[in-house]
Amino acid sequence: MDLGIKDKVAVITGGSIGIGLAIADGLAAEGVHLVLCARNAERLETEAARLRQTYGVRVLTVSGDVSKAADIDNLITATKNEFGGADILINNAGTGSNETIMEAPDEKWQQYWDLHVMAAIRTARGFAPLMMERGGGVILNNASICAAQPLWYEPIYNVTKAALSMFTKCLSDELIPKNIRVNGVNLGLVLTPDWKNTARLLTEGTDRTPEDYLQEVADENATIKRFASPQEAADLFVFLCSERATYAVGSTYYLDGGMLKVVK
């Protein structure tokens, strides 16, 4: 199936590992040129070299922390200098949390607010005008099933991801007259390096294996009884970026293996 996105330019935050990197692979396979932003400069360069060699696309790397406004300004400037703008923006950077509301300090709330919400606001404000100059574009925000079905141990993550989903809806209304489609994705369990590391830490020194722990999590939460691969998650993002999804506007799409327990 021709997705109609060859030679487009996509910006991906958190693009050097996990879901972001899988999206980069999926888009590059369709001939999309990439701007990858992440904090780990060495890993960025390593993956960029692999993507160039594998797919023959152009890849710009921008090392930075998108929770900081100055680093987002640098990302926008670098993209404009290299490609003249962008056609696709994937707000993917984020991480889980672990706290209680009563004990978490203001600083932690602000940290996650800046990473999950303000980063998406700032990148949208910066890249949308460049998309308008190119005739339109696509913005996708990677939220979480926790935006609708919270997990008890990460209230800050739940709250900020819910806010990101509402931002997605509001932004879609504002930008669709400019031919910019905005949508969100609420993922369930995806087997990222973070999950693997968590499983290793929690089973270290016990008679359980990391695989045992991950299977227990999947059995407890997902009807399908397994984690998704990052590639499975990326396939949905790639489709939503494509010319095959031009009627997808202002929605949040669930990919959760049956984890969501209500009808949405």
PENOR-V62923 format. One line per field, one symbol per residue. phi: phi as a letter, one per 20 degrees, with the letter a starting at -180 (. if undefined). Layout:
phi->???
This chain:
phi->.femcgmfdddcemedamfgfffgfffffeneeccdcaeefffgffffffffffdmdecddcfrdffdgfffgffffffffecnqbdccdedgrbfcbadffdffgffgfgffffedffffffffeegfffgfenprcccdeeagffdcfefecffggffffffffggffffffdffemdedbccdeefcfegfffffffffdfmdeeegffffffffffddgfmbefegffffgfgffffefecfeebmdddeccmnffdced
